[in-house]
Amino acid sequence: MRKSVVILLTLFCISSFVSGQKTRFGQVPRAKQGVDYPLKVHISGIHIRTYYESPSWLGPNFLPTEHNAAVAFADVVLDGKKIELMGAWTWIPDNYQTPLSPGDFQARLLKDPSMKSGSLIGQEYELLLPDHIVWRCVVTGVSE
C-alpha cells in the first residue's frame, strides 16, 4: 500500500514539472487573445547579426541562451521617431524563421524605463507580426 502511494505521488510530481514547462524548443511566440497593440510601427530596414554573448543589460531571459545567438536589428519609425529595435532572430531549419520584413505593424509598449532617465533607449516593445506572431524587442538606438 505504501509503495503504491509513493509511486503515485512521484508520478504526480514528475507530471506537474513536465506540464509546467514554459518554453519548448521550436515553440513560436504567439499573441494572446484580447491583448491590444495600439502603436503603429513602420520597419524600413533589418540587419541580422550574431551575438557571441547576450548583453548583460538585457537580462538573462531576453535572448536565446546559445553563445552564437542571432539577433535582428530593425530600423523603425514609431510615433514619428526613428529608432533601432533589437530582438532575437529565431531560425529553425526547414521549420520556422521569424517573419520580420519591412512594412507596417502594430506594437505595444511593455516596459518604459525612460520615465526616470528621459531616454528612449531600453524601452521594451512587442511587435505583432504576420499570423499573430509576437517579436519582443528593445530600443537600442535613436536617430533624427
N, C-alpha and C positions, 0 to 999 in steps of 0.2 A: 504494500500500500504506500509506504513512504517513498519507495523508489519511483513509483508511477507519478506521485505528486511532484517530486523533484524534477523528473523528466518533463512533465507538463509545464512547470514553472520555467525551466530552462528554455524550452521551445518558445514559450510566450515571450520571454525576454529577448531572445535572438530575433524573433519575428518583428518585435517592435523596433529594434535597432535597424533592421533591414528596410522596413517600410518607412522609417523616419528619415531616410536619406534624402537630402535636398537636391543635390546636383548629380546627374548621371552623365557619363561621357557621351557626347553626341547629342545631348538634350538642347533644344533650341529655346532661347528665352522668348516667351510669348506675352503679349499684353493681356492684362487681367480685365475681365468683363466689368464695365461700369467705370473704368478709370478714364478721366478726361485729359486730353492732350491739347491745351488751349493755344500754345505758341506756334507760330508759323516759322519754319526754317527753310532756307534755300542753301543747298550744298552746291558749291561751284567747282570744287576740286578735292581729290582724295589722294593721299600718299600712304603707301604701306611700307613700314619699316620693321626691323627686327630689334627687339629689346633683349639684351642678354641678362638683365636683372630688372625686376619690377621696381620702379621708383618708390622709395620708401614713403613719400608724402601721399601716395595714393592709397596706402593701406594694403594689407595682405590679401584681401579678397577681391580687389578691383580687376586685376589682370590675371590671365592664366598662370599657374604656378610653374610651368616648364621654364627652363632657363632660356630657351630660344622662343620666346613668345612673340608672335606677330602682332603689331599694333597698327591701327589705322588712324591717320590724322586727316581731318576733314576741314576744308576752308568753307566757312559758313557765314551767312548773313542772318542775324537773329535780332529782331526789333530794330533794324536799321544799323546795327553794329556788326563790323566784320571781325569775326573771332575764329580761332582754331580750336577744334574739338579733338580729343584723343580717346580712343576706346579699344577694346580687344578686337582683333580680327580673327574670326573663327573660320577655319577651313578644315573640313573632314573629307578626305579624298573620296570621290565618287558618291558623296552623300549630301554635303552641305557647305555653303560658303555664305558669309554674311552678305545679304543683298544690299550693300551700300553702293549708291550710284548718285551722280549729280541729279538734282531735281528738287522739288518742293516736298516737304514733310511736315508732320505735326510733332510737337515735343512738349515736355513738361519739365519744370524745374524740380529737382529732388532735394538738393542741398545748396544753401546760399551762405557761404562764409563771408561774403562781401559786406554784410551788414556791419561787421566790425572794422574791416580794413578799407572798404570802399572800392576794392578791385574786383573785376570780373573773374580773374584767374582763380581757379579752384571750385567754381560753381559746377555742380553735377546735374546732368540732364539725362532724360530718356527720350530717344527719338523713336517714333513709330514708323517702322519700315514696312515694305510690302508684306502681305499675308499676316499682318498683325504681329510681326517680329519686333522685339524691342532691342535697341542698341543703347547701352549705358555708356555715357561718355563724360568727360570733364573738360573744362575750358583750360587750355594750356597756352593760349596766345591771343593778343588783341592787336588789330591794326586800324588804320584810318579808314 
